[in-house]
Amino acid sequence: MNFVQRAMLYISRKKGKTASLFLVIFVVSVFLISCFGVLNGSKRLSKDIRASVGAAFYIRANTQVSMNEDGQTEVKENQIRITQREIDQIMGTGEIIYCNPVNYGFARSDAIEFIAGKNHTEESNMGKVTALRFSALAPQFIEKTAVLAEGTHITDADSGKILISKQLADANHLSVGDKLTLLPANPEKAEIAYKDDQSLKTAYAKVEISGIYQLDAENSANKPTVSIPHNEIYASLDVLNALQESEPDIYTGEVDFFIADPAELHSITGNVRALQTIDWGVHLIRTNDFQYLKIAERLSSMGDLVKILLVLVSAVSALFLILLLTMRMRGRMQEAGVLLAAGIPKGQIAAGFLWEALSVALTALVLSHIVSLGAINFWGNSLLGELSPNLLNDETLRLGTNGAPQIHNYLKLNAMETLLIYLCQIIVIMASVFVSSIMILRLKPKEILSKMTTGGF
């Protein structure tokens, strides 16, 4: 009988001892894979969050407060004016991944009956137009008070495209792909309503509805029509140019910049403030990294906790496996003595012991891999479920940042990582069995019998 046959015979006859070894290796493997999965998931998630829409800075007009000759306080609202040339200079100050300049205006259309506001009249049938390069980077979509319900967002590759609210689309029976004509409007505050004083202008813009958004807005019944959030139209930058309410490559609304790494935010804004081509007496920079700061500390502490847990689990598991296998081998001292007395080579006896342990271990590792997938998802969703990042890339800017990657995608270990963990466990098992075997097999049969009699083991 060769060592493989002896090993398989022992496994089949000693079901209790085999089951105990199987369970230990199985549980240890599930814990190790789960811990490594959560640790890797937190690292990958942290990296993506650093590159997500977690940090930005905005250039806007400031407000100047001064004292007049009569000692009264005067407040002056400055007008922002940033050119494309200045934007190009700013983009060169650091790792800025996207720039979103904005212009504001107003428009009306014979195809749209805007949601009526306070004191609504035919002359006040208009809505606000926010023209921008990337509609997905508008504050409402980033903060998720508005989400894209149908169609696609406006990107820098689009022209003649608009987004309208679902409420406005439903009220006018409009859908994605519909084309209509926008006319310029310039509301002036009157005593009872906004009026349109540009009804005779000949400028117009042919546009297509590229998307419809769902807006989470408060009750606006007391607002004039033009101020109702559901009446807001997001448009590509060329639309307001066609309506002669803005000039090409000149931005008078605001300019938003999104950076690759929140840790570089203050360094980049410092470089921007050093630019002499921008009038900083009129403009100001507002930074925004609250989304990253809010979760950075949590991710860091969670990563430290998982590392400590991983070290403890690895150390305790290794020690427990070594102890279990050592005791298991010492319990087979009599069997080893009989085999030695029967003339079985020591190498074959040790190979039989190794084959037994490896057969049980490989079965346990295969089954533990299946269970560990569920365990990783459970712990990952419990610990990291609220930290899904809004990744910025061409796809999310077109389809919306609300489609964040699922947490389980971060928790998956690749094949090499999984095999490395299993290999380490197999090495520990083999080393334990080998060392225990050597301690017994280096003795002669009579010495083994003597130690059993005297309790030397």
ABEGO torsion letter per residue (X at the ends): XBAAAAAAAAAAABAAAAAAAAAAAAAAAAAAAAAAAAAAAAAAAAAAAAABAABBBBBBBBBBBBBBAAGBBBBBBBBBBBBAAAAAAAAAAEBBABBBBBBBBBBBBAABBBBBBBGBBAAABBBBBBBBABAAABAAAAAGABBBABEBBBBAABBGBBBBBAAAAAAAGBBBGBBBBBBBBBBBBBAABBBBAAAABABBBBBBBABBBBBBBBBAAABBAAABAAABBBBBAAAAAAAGABBBGBBABBBBBBBABAAAAAAAAAAAAABAABBAAABBBBBBAAAAAAAAAAAAAAAAAAAAAAAAAAAAAAAAAAAAAAAAAAAAAAAAAAAAAAGBBAAAAAAAAAAAAAAAAAAAAAAAAAAAAAAAAAAAAAAAAAABBBBBBAAAAAAEAABBBBAAAAABBBAAAAAAAAAAAAAAAAAAAAAAAAAAAABBAAAAAAAAAAGAX
